[in-house]
Amino acid sequence: MRPDKSDMILLAANFTWHGLPVDVAVAAGTRPKQKALDWLKKFASEKKRLLVYQIGEDWFAFGPPAFQAEISERIRSGEAPWAD
């Protein structure tokens, strides 16, 4: 995933959550290109990976509801989404 084509930097398997790899996509600009983000979400679903991605200053989680809730709580409490 080239940052100059996708407007994101992908940190593959940056951390794990309940034994599942979590990829982190950091925006390289204001937001990732929608086509690249859609591809990454599809890839994550097919490969049973989780995803945390950035749009502007906001972070989002893609995966099961429990994962989304935990990542949201980390962000609300001021932690980095990938904190262990």
PDB file of N, CA, C and O in Angstrom:
ATOM      1  N   MET A   1       0.852  -1.161   0.000  1.00  0.00           N
ATOM      2  CA  MET A   1       0.000   0.000   0.000  1.00  0.00           C
ATOM      3  C   MET A   1       0.906   1.234   0.000  1.00  0.00           C
ATOM      4  O   MET A   1       1.452   1.610   1.037  1.00  0.00           O
ATOM      5  N   ARG A   2       1.057   1.844  -1.140  1.00  0.00           N
ATOM      6  CA  ARG A   2       1.942   3.004  -1.258  1.00  0.00           C
ATOM      7  C   ARG A   2       1.271   4.252  -0.695  1.00  0.00           C
ATOM      8  O   ARG A   2       0.158   4.586  -1.102  1.00  0.00           O
ATOM      9  N   PRO A   3       1.924   4.945   0.231  1.00  0.00           N
ATOM     10  CA  PRO A   3       1.330   6.144   0.817  1.00  0.00           C
ATOM     11  C   PRO A   3       0.968   7.218  -0.209  1.00  0.00           C
ATOM     12  O   PRO A   3      -0.017   7.935  -0.033  1.00  0.00           O
ATOM     13  N   ASP A   4       1.761   7.332  -1.281  1.00  0.00           N
ATOM     14  CA  ASP A   4       1.473   8.355  -2.286  1.00  0.00           C
ATOM     15  C   ASP A   4       0.257   8.007  -3.142  1.00  0.00           C
ATOM     16  O   ASP A   4      -0.291   8.880  -3.815  1.00  0.00           O
ATOM     17  N   LYS A   5      -0.170   6.749  -3.124  1.00  0.00           N
ATOM     18  CA  LYS A   5      -1.354   6.327  -3.882  1.00  0.00           C
ATOM     19  C   LYS A   5      -2.583   6.165  -2.990  1.00  0.00           C
ATOM     20  O   LYS A   5      -3.708   6.360  -3.449  1.00  0.00           O
ATOM     21  N   SER A   6      -2.382   5.813  -1.729  1.00  0.00           N
ATOM     22  CA  SER A   6      -3.497   5.509  -0.830  1.00  0.00           C
ATOM     23  C   SER A   6      -3.773   6.610   0.195  1.00  0.00           C
ATOM     24  O   SER A   6      -4.828   6.621   0.831  1.00  0.00           O
ATOM     25  N   ASP A   7      -2.832   7.524   0.351  1.00  0.00           N
ATOM     26  CA  ASP A   7      -2.904   8.569   1.383  1.00  0.00           C
ATOM     27  C   ASP A   7      -2.977   7.974   2.785  1.00  0.00           C
ATOM     28  O   ASP A   7      -3.623   8.534   3.671  1.00  0.00           O
ATOM     29  N   MET A   8      -2.309   6.833   2.980  1.00  0.00           N
ATOM     30  CA  MET A   8      -2.201   6.240   4.307  1.00  0.00           C
ATOM     31  C   MET A   8      -0.902   5.456   4.412  1.00  0.00           C
ATOM     32  O   MET A   8      -0.324   5.026   3.413  1.00  0.00           O
ATOM     33  N   ILE A   9      -0.468   5.287   5.634  1.00  0.00           N
ATOM     34  CA  ILE A   9       0.684   4.437   5.928  1.00  0.00           C
ATOM     35  C   ILE A   9       0.147   3.261   6.726  1.00  0.00           C
ATOM     36  O   ILE A   9      -0.495   3.449   7.760  1.00  0.00           O
ATOM     37  N   LEU A  10       0.404   2.061   6.254  1.00  0.00           N
ATOM     38  CA  LEU A  10      -0.115   0.863   6.906  1.00  0.00           C
ATOM     39  C   LEU A  10       0.954   0.254   7.799  1.00  0.00           C
ATOM     40  O   LEU A  10       2.059  -0.059   7.354  1.00  0.00           O
ATOM     41  N   LEU A  11       0.602   0.095   9.063  1.00  0.00           N
ATOM     42  CA  LEU A  11       1.461  -0.582  10.025  1.00  0.00           C
ATOM     43  C   LEU A  11       0.849  -1.966  10.244  1.00  0.00           C
ATOM     44  O   LEU A  11      -0.036  -2.142  11.081  1.00  0.00           O
ATOM     45  N   ALA A  12       1.331  -2.931   9.484  1.00  0.00           N
ATOM     46  CA  ALA A  12       0.749  -4.282   9.492  1.00  0.00           C
ATOM     47  C   ALA A  12       1.044  -4.983  10.812  1.00  0.00           C
ATOM     48  O   ALA A  12       2.163  -4.936  11.322  1.00  0.00           O
ATOM     49  N   ALA A  13       0.016  -5.636  11.355  1.00  0.00           N
ATOM     50  CA  ALA A  13       0.124  -6.400  12.605  1.00  0.00           C
ATOM     51  C   ALA A  13       0.845  -5.589  13.678  1.00  0.00           C
ATOM     52  O   ALA A  13       1.775  -6.078  14.320  1.00  0.00           O
ATOM     53  N   ASN A  14       0.409  -4.355  13.862  1.00  0.00           N
ATOM     54  CA  ASN A  14       1.029  -3.452  14.829  1.00  0.00           C
ATOM     55  C   ASN A  14       0.876  -3.957  16.252  1.00  0.00           C
ATOM     56  O   ASN A  14       1.760  -3.740  17.080  1.00  0.00           O
ATOM     57  N   PHE A  15      -0.237  -4.632  16.554  1.00  0.00           N
ATOM     58  CA  PHE A  15      -0.457  -5.242  17.862  1.00  0.00           C
ATOM     59  C   PHE A  15      -1.493  -6.342  17.694  1.00  0.00           C
ATOM     60  O   PHE A  15      -2.030  -6.525  16.602  1.00  0.00           O
ATOM     61  N   THR A  16      -1.777  -7.069  18.754  1.00  0.00           N
ATOM     62  CA  THR A  16      -2.795  -8.113  18.688  1.00  0.00           C
ATOM     63  C   THR A  16      -3.904  -7.811  19.693  1.00  0.00           C
ATOM     64  O   THR A  16      -3.685  -7.144  20.704  1.00  0.00           O
ATOM     65  N   TRP A  17      -5.072  -8.306  19.397  1.00  0.00           N
ATOM     66  CA  TRP A  17      -6.227  -8.194  20.278  1.00  0.00           C
ATOM     67  C   TRP A  17      -6.849  -9.577  20.350  1.00  0.00           C
ATOM     68  O   TRP A  17      -7.332 -10.094  19.343  1.00  0.00           O
ATOM     69  N   HIS A  18      -6.841 -10.173  21.516  1.00  0.00           N
ATOM     70  CA  HIS A  18      -7.366 -11.534  21.720  1.00  0.00           C
ATOM     71  C   HIS A  18      -6.797 -12.517  20.684  1.00  0.00           C
ATOM     72  O   HIS A  18      -7.507 -13.372  20.155  1.00  0.00           O
ATOM     73  N   GLY A  19      -5.515 -12.366  20.421  1.00  0.00           N
ATOM     74  CA  GLY A  19      -4.818 -13.269  19.516  1.00  0.00           C
ATOM     75  C   GLY A  19      -4.959 -12.950  18.038  1.00  0.00           C
ATOM     76  O   GLY A  19      -4.372 -13.639  17.204  1.00  0.00           O
ATOM     77  N   LEU A  20      -5.721 -11.928  17.697  1.00  0.00           N
ATOM     78  CA  LEU A  20      -5.903 -11.550  16.288  1.00  0.00           C
ATOM     79  C   LEU A  20      -5.000 -10.361  15.950  1.00  0.00           C
ATOM     80  O   LEU A  20      -4.879  -9.431  16.746  1.00  0.00           O
ATOM     81  N   PRO A  21      -4.371 -10.387  14.779  1.00  0.00           N
ATOM     82  CA  PRO A  21      -3.521  -9.266  14.395  1.00  0.00           C
ATOM     83  C   PRO A  21      -4.353  -8.023  14.100  1.00  0.00           C
ATOM     84  O   PRO A  21      -5.429  -8.098  13.505  1.00  0.00           O
ATOM     85  N   VAL A  22      -3.831  -6.886  14.527  1.00  0.00           N
ATOM     86  CA  VAL A  22      -4.499  -5.608  14.280  1.00  0.00           C
ATOM     87  C   VAL A  22      -3.578  -4.745  13.425  1.00  0.00           C
ATOM     88  O   VAL A  22      -2.449  -4.442  13.810  1.00  0.00           O
ATOM     89  N   ASP A  23      -4.083  -4.360  12.266  1.00  0.00           N
ATOM     90  CA  ASP A  23      -3.358  -3.452  11.387  1.00  0.00           C
ATOM     91  C   ASP A  23      -3.781  -2.026  11.730  1.00  0.00           C
ATOM     92  O   ASP A  23      -4.933  -1.780  12.086  1.00  0.00           O
ATOM     93  N   VAL A  24      -2.846  -1.095  11.620  1.00  0.00           N
ATOM     94  CA  VAL A  24      -3.130   0.308  11.891  1.00  0.00           C
ATOM     95  C   VAL A  24      -2.833   1.094  10.619  1.00  0.00           C
ATOM     96  O   VAL A  24      -1.737   1.015  10.064  1.00  0.00           O
ATOM     97  N   ALA A  25      -3.830   1.854  10.167  1.00  0.00           N
ATOM     98  CA  ALA A  25      -3.673   2.698   8.983  1.00  0.00           C
ATOM     99  C   ALA A  25      -3.678   4.154   9.426  1.00  0.00           C
ATOM    100  O   ALA A  25      -4.695   4.678   9.880  1.00  0.00           O
ATOM    101  N   VAL A  26      -2.526   4.796   9.285  1.00  0.00           N
ATOM    102  CA  VAL A  26      -2.365   6.189   9.687  1.00  0.00           C
ATOM    103  C   VAL A  26      -2.525   7.052   8.439  1.00  0.00           C
ATOM    104  O   VAL A  26      -1.896   6.796   7.412  1.00  0.00           O
ATOM    105  N   ALA A  27      -3.367   8.070   8.536  1.00  0.00           N
ATOM    106  CA  ALA A  27      -3.594   8.952   7.393  1.00  0.00           C
ATOM    107  C   ALA A  27      -2.306   9.693   7.035  1.00  0.00           C
ATOM    108  O   ALA A  27      -1.620  10.230   7.905  1.00  0.00           O
ATOM    109  N   ALA A  28      -1.996   9.711   5.759  1.00  0.00           N
ATOM    110  CA  ALA A  28      -0.872  10.499   5.243  1.00  0.00           C
ATOM    111  C   ALA A  28      -1.506  11.661   4.483  1.00  0.00           C
ATOM    112  O   ALA A  28      -1.536  11.685   3.252  1.00  0.00           O
ATOM    113  N   GLY A  29      -1.999  12.597   5.234  1.00  0.00           N
ATOM    114  CA  GLY A  29      -2.807  13.682   4.691  1.00  0.00           C
ATOM    115  C   GLY A  29      -4.061  13.767   5.540  1.00  0.00           C
ATOM    116  O   GLY A  29      -4.063  13.338   6.693  1.00  0.00           O
ATOM    117  N   THR A  30      -5.110  14.310   4.986  1.00  0.00           N
ATOM    118  CA  THR A  30      -6.343  14.473   5.744  1.00  0.00           C
ATOM    119  C   THR A  30      -7.048  13.152   5.984  1.00  0.00           C
ATOM    120  O   THR A  30      -7.503  12.878   7.095  1.00  0.00           O
ATOM    121  N   ARG A  31      -7.139  12.340   4.956  1.00  0.00           N
ATOM    122  CA  ARG A  31      -7.843  11.067   5.079  1.00  0.00           C
ATOM    123  C   ARG A  31      -7.326  10.098   4.024  1.00  0.00           C
ATOM    124  O   ARG A  31      -6.838  10.515   2.974  1.00  0.00           O
ATOM    125  N   PRO A  32      -7.434   8.798   4.311  1.00  0.00           N
ATOM    126  CA  PRO A  32      -7.057   7.815   3.294  1.00  0.00           C
ATOM    127  C   PRO A  32      -8.027   7.895   2.113  1.00  0.00           C
ATOM    128  O   PRO A  32      -9.181   8.295   2.267  1.00  0.00           O
ATOM    129  N   LYS A  33      -7.550   7.517   0.962  1.00  0.00           N
ATOM    130  CA  LYS A  33      -8.443   7.443  -0.198  1.00  0.00           C
ATOM    131  C   LYS A  33      -9.488   6.365   0.080  1.00  0.00           C
ATOM    132  O   LYS A  33      -9.160   5.296   0.596  1.00  0.00           O
ATOM    133  N   GLN A  34     -10.743   6.646  -0.261  1.00  0.00           N
ATOM    134  CA  GLN A  34     -11.841   5.727   0.035  1.00  0.00           C
ATOM    135  C   GLN A  34     -11.628   4.370  -0.615  1.00  0.00           C
ATOM    136  O   GLN A  34     -11.912   3.346   0.006  1.00  0.00           O
ATOM    137  N   LYS A  35     -11.138   4.335  -1.842  1.00  0.00           N
ATOM    138  CA  LYS A  35     -10.900   3.066  -2.532  1.00  0.00           C
ATOM    139  C   LYS A  35      -9.895   2.213  -1.755  1.00  0.00           C
ATOM    140  O   LYS A  35     -10.089   1.006  -1.612  1.00  0.00           O
ATOM    141  N   ALA A  36      -8.831   2.829  -1.255  1.00  0.00           N
ATOM    142  CA  ALA A  36      -7.809   2.105  -0.486  1.00  0.00           C
ATOM    143  C   ALA A  36      -8.379   1.622   0.848  1.00  0.00           C
ATOM    144  O   ALA A  36      -8.102   0.498   1.267  1.00  0.00           O
ATOM    145  N   LEU A  37      -9.168   2.456   1.512  1.00  0.00           N
ATOM    146  CA  LEU A  37      -9.766   2.074   2.784  1.00  0.00           C
ATOM    147  C   LEU A  37     -10.770   0.936   2.597  1.00  0.00           C
ATOM    148  O   LEU A  37     -10.816   0.006   3.402  1.00  0.00           O
ATOM    149  N   ASP A  38     -11.566   1.010   1.546  1.00  0.00           N
ATOM    150  CA  ASP A  38     -12.522  -0.071   1.254  1.00  0.00           C
ATOM    151  C   ASP A  38     -11.788  -1.389   1.000  1.00  0.00           C
ATOM    152  O   ASP A  38     -12.213  -2.438   1.482  1.00  0.00           O
ATOM    153  N   TRP A  39     -10.692  -1.336   0.247  1.00  0.00           N
ATOM    154  CA  TRP A  39      -9.911  -2.542  -0.031  1.00  0.00           C
ATOM    155  C   TRP A  39      -9.344  -3.109   1.268  1.00  0.00           C
ATOM    156  O   TRP A  39      -9.367  -4.320   1.485  1.00  0.00           O
ATOM    157  N   LEU A  40      -8.841  -2.236   2.120  1.00  0.00           N
ATOM    158  CA  LEU A  40      -8.234  -2.675   3.372  1.00  0.00           C
ATOM    159  C   LEU A  40      -9.269  -3.324   4.291  1.00  0.00           C
ATOM    160  O   LEU A  40      -8.973  -4.331   4.935  1.00  0.00           O
ATOM    161  N   LYS A  41     -10.465  -2.769   4.361  1.00  0.00           N
ATOM    162  CA  LYS A  41     -11.539  -3.365   5.168  1.00  0.00           C
ATOM    163  C   LYS A  41     -11.920  -4.740   4.629  1.00  0.00           C
ATOM    164  O   LYS A  41     -12.123  -5.675   5.403  1.00  0.00           O
ATOM    165  N   LYS A  42     -12.018  -4.869   3.318  1.00  0.00           N
ATOM    166  CA  LYS A  42     -12.342  -6.162   2.706  1.00  0.00           C
ATOM    167  C   LYS A  42     -11.239  -7.171   3.013  1.00  0.00           C
ATOM    168  O   LYS A  42     -11.527  -8.312   3.373  1.00  0.00           O
ATOM    169  N   PHE A  43      -9.995  -6.763   2.875  1.00  0.00           N
ATOM    170  CA  PHE A  43      -8.857  -7.619   3.180  1.00  0.00           C
ATOM    171  C   PHE A  43      -8.906  -8.075   4.637  1.00  0.00           C
ATOM    172  O   PHE A  43      -8.713  -9.255   4.931  1.00  0.00           O
ATOM    173  N   ALA A  44      -9.166  -7.134   5.549  1.00  0.00           N
ATOM    174  CA  ALA A  44      -9.232  -7.464   6.972  1.00  0.00           C
ATOM    175  C   ALA A  44     -10.325  -8.496   7.238  1.00  0.00           C
ATOM    176  O   ALA A  44     -10.114  -9.443   7.996  1.00  0.00           O
ATOM    177  N   SER A  45     -11.476  -8.319   6.627  1.00  0.00           N
ATOM    178  CA  SER A  45     -12.582  -9.279   6.809  1.00  0.00           C
ATOM    179  C   SER A  45     -12.217 -10.666   6.293  1.00  0.00           C
ATOM    180  O   SER A  45     -12.441 -11.670   6.970  1.00  0.00           O
ATOM    181  N   GLU A  46     -11.659 -10.712   5.101  1.00  0.00           N
ATOM    182  CA  GLU A  46     -11.329 -11.998   4.475  1.00  0.00           C
ATOM    183  C   GLU A  46     -10.225 -12.737   5.217  1.00  0.00           C
ATOM    184  O   GLU A  46     -10.240 -13.967   5.280  1.00  0.00           O
ATOM    185  N   LYS A  47      -9.276 -12.013   5.773  1.00  0.00           N
ATOM    186  CA  LYS A  47      -8.106 -12.627   6.428  1.00  0.00           C
ATOM    187  C   LYS A  47      -8.236 -12.714   7.940  1.00  0.00           C
ATOM    188  O   LYS A  47      -7.289 -13.101   8.624  1.00  0.00           O
ATOM    189  N   LYS A  48      -9.419 -12.353   8.472  1.00  0.00           N
ATOM    190  CA  LYS A  48      -9.663 -12.394   9.921  1.00  0.00           C
ATOM    191  C   LYS A  48      -8.646 -11.545  10.683  1.00  0.00           C
ATOM    192  O   LYS A  48      -8.041 -11.973  11.665  1.00  0.00           O
ATOM    193  N   ARG A  49      -8.491 -10.321  10.179  1.00  0.00           N
ATOM    194  CA  ARG A  49      -7.622  -9.343  10.820  1.00  0.00           C
ATOM    195  C   ARG A  49      -8.503  -8.202  11.298  1.00  0.00           C
ATOM    196  O   ARG A  49      -9.630  -8.041  10.829  1.00  0.00           O
ATOM    197  N   LEU A  50      -7.999  -7.423  12.215  1.00  0.00           N
ATOM    198  CA  LEU A  50      -8.713  -6.256  12.711  1.00  0.00           C
ATOM    199  C   LEU A  50      -8.003  -5.011  12.202  1.00  0.00           C
ATOM    200  O   LEU A  50      -6.845  -5.068  11.789  1.00  0.00           O
ATOM    201  N   LEU A  51      -8.705  -3.895  12.237  1.00  0.00           N
ATOM    202  CA  LEU A  51      -8.156  -2.675  11.658  1.00  0.00           C
ATOM    203  C   LEU A  51      -8.507  -1.478  12.525  1.00  0.00           C
ATOM    204  O   LEU A  51      -9.638  -1.335  12.988  1.00  0.00           O
ATOM    205  N   VAL A  52      -7.519  -0.625  12.733  1.00  0.00           N
ATOM    206  CA  VAL A  52      -7.715   0.686  13.336  1.00  0.00           C
ATOM    207  C   VAL A  52      -7.223   1.674  12.284  1.00  0.00           C
ATOM    208  O   VAL A  52      -6.112   1.537  11.772  1.00  0.00           O
ATOM    209  N   TYR A  53      -8.052   2.673  11.960  1.00  0.00           N
ATOM    210  CA  TYR A  53      -7.654   3.621  10.924  1.00  0.00           C
ATOM    211  C   TYR A  53      -7.991   5.050  11.330  1.00  0.00           C
ATOM    212  O   TYR A  53      -8.835   5.296  12.192  1.00  0.00           O
ATOM    213  N   GLN A  54      -7.313   5.970  10.688  1.00  0.00           N
ATOM    214  CA  GLN A  54      -7.412   7.384  11.026  1.00  0.00           C
ATOM    215  C   GLN A  54      -8.015   8.155   9.857  1.00  0.00           C
ATOM    216  O   GLN A  54      -7.654   7.947   8.699  1.00  0.00           O
ATOM    217  N   ILE A  55      -8.940   9.045  10.190  1.00  0.00           N
ATOM    218  CA  ILE A  55      -9.462  10.026   9.237  1.00  0.00           C
ATOM    219  C   ILE A  55      -9.372  11.373   9.942  1.00  0.00           C
ATOM    220  O   ILE A  55     -10.044  11.608  10.947  1.00  0.00           O
ATOM    221  N   GLY A  56      -8.548  12.237   9.413  1.00  0.00           N
ATOM    222  CA  GLY A  56      -8.297  13.514  10.087  1.00  0.00           C
ATOM    223  C   GLY A  56      -7.662  13.252  11.433  1.00  0.00           C
ATOM    224  O   GLY A  56      -6.652  12.554  11.521  1.00  0.00           O
ATOM    225  N   GLU A  57      -8.240  13.801  12.476  1.00  0.00           N
ATOM    226  CA  GLU A  57      -7.742  13.587  13.836  1.00  0.00           C
ATOM    227  C   GLU A  57      -8.461  12.430  14.539  1.00  0.00           C
ATOM    228  O   GLU A  57      -8.107  12.074  15.663  1.00  0.00           O
ATOM    229  N   ASP A  58      -9.450  11.853  13.893  1.00  0.00           N
ATOM    230  CA  ASP A  58     -10.278  10.815  14.512  1.00  0.00           C
ATOM    231  C   ASP A  58      -9.796   9.412  14.152  1.00  0.00           C
ATOM    232  O   ASP A  58      -9.286   9.162  13.060  1.00  0.00           O
ATOM    233  N   TRP A  59      -9.978   8.503  15.121  1.00  0.00           N
ATOM    234  CA  TRP A  59      -9.613   7.096  14.935  1.00  0.00           C
ATOM    235  C   TRP A  59     -10.869   6.245  14.936  1.00  0.00           C
ATOM    236  O   TRP A  59     -11.829   6.534  15.652  1.00  0.00           O
ATOM    237  N   PHE A  60     -10.856   5.189  14.123  1.00  0.00           N
ATOM    238  CA  PHE A  60     -11.990   4.281  13.993  1.00  0.00           C
ATOM    239  C   PHE A  60     -11.480   2.852  14.068  1.00  0.00           C
ATOM    240  O   PHE A  60     -10.334   2.569  13.716  1.00  0.00           O
ATOM    241  N   ALA A  61     -12.343   1.951  14.533  1.00  0.00           N
ATOM    242  CA  ALA A  61     -11.993   0.533  14.617  1.00  0.00           C
ATOM    243  C   ALA A  61     -12.912  -0.245  13.694  1.00  0.00           C
ATOM    244  O   ALA A  61     -14.107   0.038  13.605  1.00  0.00           O
ATOM    245  N   PHE A  62     -12.345  -1.224  13.011  1.00  0.00           N
ATOM    246  CA  PHE A  62     -13.093  -2.106  12.123  1.00  0.00           C
ATOM    247  C   PHE A  62     -12.873  -3.529  12.608  1.00  0.00           C
ATOM    248  O   PHE A  62     -11.749  -4.032  12.612  1.00  0.00           O
ATOM    249  N   GLY A  63     -13.955  -4.166  13.015  1.00  0.00           N
ATOM    250  CA  GLY A  63     -13.889  -5.519  13.544  1.00  0.00           C
ATOM    251  C   GLY A  63     -15.119  -5.784  14.391  1.00  0.00           C
ATOM    252  O   GLY A  63     -16.111  -5.065  14.268  1.00  0.00           O
ATOM    253  N   PRO A  64     -15.082  -6.792  15.243  1.00  0.00           N
ATOM    254  CA  PRO A  64     -16.244  -7.133  16.064  1.00  0.00           C
ATOM    255  C   PRO A  64     -16.626  -5.999  17.021  1.00  0.00           C
ATOM    256  O   PRO A  64     -15.780  -5.177  17.374  1.00  0.00           O
ATOM    257  N   PRO A  65     -17.885  -5.951  17.437  1.00  0.00           N
ATOM    258  CA  PRO A  65     -18.344  -4.886  18.343  1.00  0.00           C
ATOM    259  C   PRO A  65     -17.497  -4.746  19.610  1.00  0.00           C
ATOM    260  O   PRO A  65     -17.242  -3.624  20.046  1.00  0.00           O
ATOM    261  N   ALA A  66     -17.057  -5.853  20.211  1.00  0.00           N
ATOM    262  CA  ALA A  66     -16.245  -5.766  21.430  1.00  0.00           C
ATOM    263  C   ALA A  66     -14.910  -5.070  21.147  1.00  0.00           C
ATOM    264  O   ALA A  66     -14.432  -4.295  21.975  1.00  0.00           O
ATOM    265  N   PHE A  67     -14.313  -5.334  20.003  1.00  0.00           N
ATOM    266  CA  PHE A  67     -13.068  -4.678  19.604  1.00  0.00           C
ATOM    267  C   PHE A  67     -13.307  -3.189  19.391  1.00  0.00           C
ATOM    268  O   PHE A  67     -12.536  -2.357  19.868  1.00  0.00           O
ATOM    269  N   GLN A  68     -14.372  -2.856  18.678  1.00  0.00           N
ATOM    270  CA  GLN A  68     -14.701  -1.452  18.433  1.00  0.00           C
ATOM    271  C   GLN A  68     -14.916  -0.705  19.749  1.00  0.00           C
ATOM    272  O   GLN A  68     -14.440   0.418  19.914  1.00  0.00           O
ATOM    273  N   ALA A  69     -15.633  -1.333  20.684  1.00  0.00           N
ATOM    274  CA  ALA A  69     -15.902  -0.698  21.977  1.00  0.00           C
ATOM    275  C   ALA A  69     -14.611  -0.476  22.757  1.00  0.00           C
ATOM    276  O   ALA A  69     -14.421   0.588  23.346  1.00  0.00           O
ATOM    277  N   GLU A  70     -13.726  -1.464  22.767  1.00  0.00           N
ATOM    278  CA  GLU A  70     -12.471  -1.320  23.513  1.00  0.00           C
ATOM    279  C   GLU A  70     -11.595  -0.226  22.919  1.00  0.00           C
ATOM    280  O   GLU A  70     -11.012   0.571  23.654  1.00  0.00           O
ATOM    281  N   ILE A  71     -11.499  -0.183  21.606  1.00  0.00           N
ATOM    282  CA  ILE A  71     -10.683   0.842  20.954  1.00  0.00           C
ATOM    283  C   ILE A  71     -11.292   2.227  21.213  1.00  0.00           C
ATOM    284  O   ILE A  71     -10.565   3.183  21.486  1.00  0.00           O
ATOM    285  N   SER A  72     -12.610   2.333  21.129  1.00  0.00           N
ATOM    286  CA  SER A  72     -13.279   3.613  21.414  1.00  0.00           C
ATOM    287  C   SER A  72     -13.006   4.072  22.834  1.00  0.00           C
ATOM    288  O   SER A  72     -12.770   5.257  23.072  1.00  0.00           O
ATOM    289  N   GLU A  73     -13.037   3.149  23.771  1.00  0.00           N
ATOM    290  CA  GLU A  73     -12.763   3.490  25.171  1.00  0.00           C
ATOM    291  C   GLU A  73     -11.319   3.956  25.345  1.00  0.00           C
ATOM    292  O   GLU A  73     -11.057   4.913  26.074  1.00  0.00           O
ATOM    293  N   ARG A  74     -10.398   3.290  24.686  1.00  0.00           N
ATOM    294  CA  ARG A  74      -8.992   3.711  24.764  1.00  0.00           C
ATOM    295  C   ARG A  74      -8.846   5.148  24.276  1.00  0.00           C
ATOM    296  O   ARG A  74      -8.159   5.959  24.896  1.00  0.00           O
ATOM    297  N   ILE A  75      -9.493   5.449  23.169  1.00  0.00           N
ATOM    298  CA  ILE A  75      -9.393   6.789  22.589  1.00  0.00           C
ATOM    299  C   ILE A  75     -10.033   7.810  23.515  1.00  0.00           C
ATOM    300  O   ILE A  75      -9.465   8.877  23.749  1.00  0.00           O
ATOM    301  N   ARG A  76     -11.221   7.492  24.050  1.00  0.00           N
ATOM    302  CA  ARG A  76     -11.917   8.413  24.966  1.00  0.00           C
ATOM    303  C   ARG A  76     -11.085   8.706  26.213  1.00  0.00           C
ATOM    304  O   ARG A  76     -11.124   9.814  26.748  1.00  0.00           O
ATOM    305  N   SER A  77     -10.333   7.703  26.670  1.00  0.00           N
ATOM    306  CA  SER A  77      -9.536   7.900  27.884  1.00  0.00           C
ATOM    307  C   SER A  77      -8.167   8.525  27.590  1.00  0.00           C
ATOM    308  O   SER A  77      -7.353   8.700  28.497  1.00  0.00           O
ATOM    309  N   GLY A  78      -7.920   8.857  26.326  1.00  0.00           N
ATOM    310  CA  GLY A  78      -6.670   9.541  25.972  1.00  0.00           C
ATOM    311  C   GLY A  78      -5.526   8.631  25.624  1.00  0.00           C
ATOM    312  O   GLY A  78      -4.419   9.107  25.373  1.00  0.00           O
ATOM    313  N   GLU A  79      -5.757   7.321  25.598  1.00  0.00           N
ATOM    314  CA  GLU A  79      -4.701   6.379  25.233  1.00  0.00           C
ATOM    315  C   GLU A  79      -4.574   6.292  23.717  1.00  0.00           C
ATOM    316  O   GLU A  79      -5.505   6.621  22.981  1.00  0.00           O
ATOM    317  N   ALA A  80      -3.418   5.848  23.270  1.00  0.00           N
ATOM    318  CA  ALA A  80      -3.269   5.508  21.866  1.00  0.00           C
ATOM    319  C   ALA A  80      -4.098   4.266  21.592  1.00  0.00           C
ATOM    320  O   ALA A  80      -4.171   3.385  22.448  1.00  0.00           O
ATOM    321  N   PRO A  81      -4.720   4.168  20.435  1.00  0.00           N
ATOM    322  CA  PRO A  81      -5.562   3.002  20.132  1.00  0.00           C
ATOM    323  C   PRO A  81      -4.822   1.667  20.243  1.00  0.00           C
ATOM    324  O   PRO A  81      -5.438   0.635  20.508  1.00  0.00           O
ATOM    325  N   TRP A  82      -3.525   1.685  20.043  1.00  0.00           N
ATOM    326  CA  TRP A  82      -2.747   0.440  20.037  1.00  0.00           C
ATOM    327  C   TRP A  82      -2.064   0.173  21.369  1.00  0.00           C
ATOM    328  O   TRP A  82      -1.193  -0.694  21.439  1.00  0.00           O
ATOM    329  N   ALA A  83      -2.426   0.886  22.421  1.00  0.00           N
ATOM    330  CA  ALA A  83      -1.827   0.661  23.740  1.00  0.00           C
ATOM    331  C   ALA A  83      -2.151  -0.731  24.245  1.00  0.00           C
ATOM    332  O   ALA A  83      -3.276  -1.204  24.084  1.00  0.00           O
ATOM    333  N   ASP A  84      -1.174  -1.396  24.858  1.00  0.00           N
ATOM    334  CA  ASP A  84      -1.403  -2.725  25.422  1.00  0.00           C
ATOM    335  C   ASP A  84      -1.727  -2.632  26.889  1.00  0.00           C
ATOM    336  O   ASP A  84      -1.952  -3.654  27.538  1.00  0.00           O
TER     337      ASP A  84
END
